[in-house]
Amino acid sequence: MAAGVAAWLPFARAAAIGWMPVANCPMPLAPADKNKRQDELIVLNVSGRRFQTWRTTLERYPDTLLGSTEKEFFFNEDTKEYFFDRDPEVFRCVLNFYRTGKLHYPRYECISAYDDELAFYGILPEIIGDCCYEEYKDRKRENAERLMDDNDSENNQESMPSLSFRQTMWRAFENPHTSTLALVFYYVTGFFIAVSVITNVVETVPCGTVPGSKELPCGERYSVAFFCLDTACVMIFTVEYLLRLFAAPSRYRFIRSVMSIIDVVAIMPYYIGLVMTNNEDVSGAFVTLRVFRVFRIFKFSRHSQGLRILGYTLKSCASELGFLLFSLTMAIIIFATVMFYAEKGSSASKFTSIPASFWYTIVTMTTLGYGDMVPKTIAGKIFGSICSLSGVLVIALPVPVIVSNFSRIYHQNQRADKRRAQKKARLARIRVAKTGSSNAYLHSKRNGLLNEALELTGTPEEEHMGKTTSLIESQHHHLLHCLEKTTNHEFIDEQMFEQNCMESSMQNYPSTRSPSLSSHPGLTTTCCSRRSKKTTHLPNSNLPATRLRSMQELSTIHIQGSEQPSLTTSRSSLNLKADDGLRPNCKTSQITTAIISIPTPPALTPEGESRPPPASPGPNTNIPSIASNVVKVSAL
Amino acid sequence: MGIQGMELCAMAVVVLLFIAVLKQFGILEPISMEDSSDSELELSTVRHQPEGLDQLQAQTKFTKKELQSLYRGFKNECPTGLVDEDTFKLIYTQFFPQGDATTYAHFLFNAFDADGNGAIHFEDFVVGLSILLRGTVHEKLKWAFNLYDINKDGYITKEEMLAIMKSIYDMMGRHTYPILREDAPAEHVERFFEKMDRNQDGVVTIEEFLETCQKDENIMSSMQLFENVI
């Protein structure tokens, strides 16, 4: 229950008088306000700044420092005020929380200082209002990430003694700064990647002429040298790959990772070339395979942070790029079609088919304009000019927009996810608050019963166990209790509801029950089927016999309107002797009992709200003896 | 067709583009409707100030301090000084998380809103509370009768009572023990009428109501229950 509406609780309780004439049973006693004092102003001195507020304002949240008796520790007798040696700025927010029920997070405040203050005053940060919650969570996450980074870098400097050889190797591979050996390895591989790439390039350059033959590329002139270089590089790469494979914590994941695929693709051509002899058929394919050697350049991405970031950016903006491509394709097709039909008439036109026009359109739209295909008709020229103008628009303009879109959409997605997550969290909070409040009532009901039963047995020390609810809560629960009485129904939680549904649908009468009941088959109230209520008169003589049962029984008494003074299946009478049963709690009662046997032993005690007749203390002392076999009859 | 057609299309496209360019220069103004945006004056939220403390003290049975603390709580929740029905429902439903208290809140609102203007002022609030908490049993019963009598004609009919009863049972929600049956409110109404309606004419008048309630011990004792709420 929101504390803001705690102010309206007296009103709601007063309005409960509207239920009284309707109810057929007496109402439970109201919780007494034992320490009723006049509301007073209290002074809170926080580091010299004085705040004043009413006592009841602070008592709205009894589980915080200011709302409970914990603040008495800070009471200064000389000045008659509560002194806190804390930050007054944050205290302002804290006190506003008590006043308005909403906790705000000031933007200028440091997140960890704020968290500390909240922890000091016993306030959970989760109740920050929705207006400030997003900001709070953002700052908190940033802070946590920063802490994590700090911890990581700290950890990296420490030596972790208990790492296995394999783990050290993996760390060396991933982070070259850990040891000199790793650094050496890092530079060596980098060097060989560079050598390999340069050899691939130089291989194709025509090196001087051998006298007597045409110009040869260097690769063929110094083929042995290049082959040796290639072999050396591939050796290094293979060794590196195998070492990484060995050191990887999860080999399966490593094999699937992009870098390892690049590694494999980089060294495969060499081995395939070794395996394949100079077979003329496959030599063409072999040549193609050499192209893949250029992929070795991608191995540099391990050495370059920038390359990795670029790759990641492209990956994350894949959808935007895809859309750009899609719209370009649309425009290309449109213009190619138009140009084809426009140029169809002209003689010796290069626009032989629509796909042939694609080339013209692409060249024109990207403003390249090679000039190998030009339109000759007037219509073709008009459409061609429109094509080039629109090419500028389609390509050149969105590029900066897309670049800025990248960051905007990226952050927007993050915020949308955040909001979705927070929405779930918000709904969950509301649900939790609701169930919390209703659960609190059910819980305290049970506790209350326990309390009163214990009170009756006169064990004072156990009485105090249950007195943890605040006055406001007990008043609220009293209100709900009155409602239960008015309608003769009880609040239960969902699980019990399901349980009762299931059990009443498959319930059977206990044979030990009074035979008069078994002759009335239509007694049970099932949740699924409605039967006509039959009334039964339970003879008093049967009741004492049913008092002590080995099986737990829960009987409810549903009350109808007419007079039946002899019906004594009120709860108190079940515990009393039969002759004492002439004082039902609900006088006007023609009672139908629905008996549902629940084999589990609930530690239920009789509800204490009955006004025990003066003779009761005697019989009620039986309660402890039958505490484990208590018949709970809620005489509603 | 063929070349002629394409050239025609080209001409058409050129003309269209020309018009678009001209529009930009403002030469060819399309006739556009000027939407006179009436800046709707937001009706400033009605504020209400209660009568003076002394007058309220004369009208009710509360002490000055009690009135002060009541007003503080009231004003905190409703800074404008009056509660409309939706706010009232919102506040009241928070006390009954398991069920639906909106219908009963509606009836309650009507009972408190003595002058029927759709909003509860602090005076209505405090006068109502005074009756409920500090009034005689007679006054409280009259208040309850007023609550049940939805159309304020002096008679409680079965339909009115059924509506009230349903709204009370609605507040219990679904998860009740025993299972709430469909005809439970109706039955309750039947029992109520059997008890209250002396002359069996199908309506309960204020006299019948007062008479029956004053004879009923339970009701009389429960009326005293909320004496010490404030």
Interface residues (C-beta under 8 A of the other chain):
Chain A: M1 A2 G4 V5 A7 W8 L9 P10 F11 A12 R13 A14 A15 A16 I17 G18 W19 M20 P21 V22 A23 N24 C25 P26 M27 L29 A30 A32 D33 K36 Q38 D39 W54 T56 R99 T100 Y341 A342 K344 G345 T377 I378 A379 I382 F383 I386 A433 K434 T435 S437 S438 Q475 H476 L479 L480 C482 L483 E484 T486 T487 N488 H489 E490 F491 I492 D493 E494 M496 F497 N500 C501 S504 T525 T526 C527 R530 T556 H558 Q560 G561 S562 T588 A594 S634
Chain B: G2 I3 M6 E7 C9 A10 V13 V14 L17 K65 S69 R72 G73 F74 N76 E77 I91 Y92 Q94 F95 F96 P97 Q98 L108 A111 F125 G128 L129 L132 L133 K140 L141 W143 A144 L147 Y148 I164 M165 I168 Y169 M171 M172 G173 R174 H175 T176 Y177 P178 I179 L180 R181 E182 D183 A184 E187 H188 E190 R191 F192 E194 K195 M196 F209 C213 N218 I219 S221 S222 M223 L225 F226 N228 V229 I230
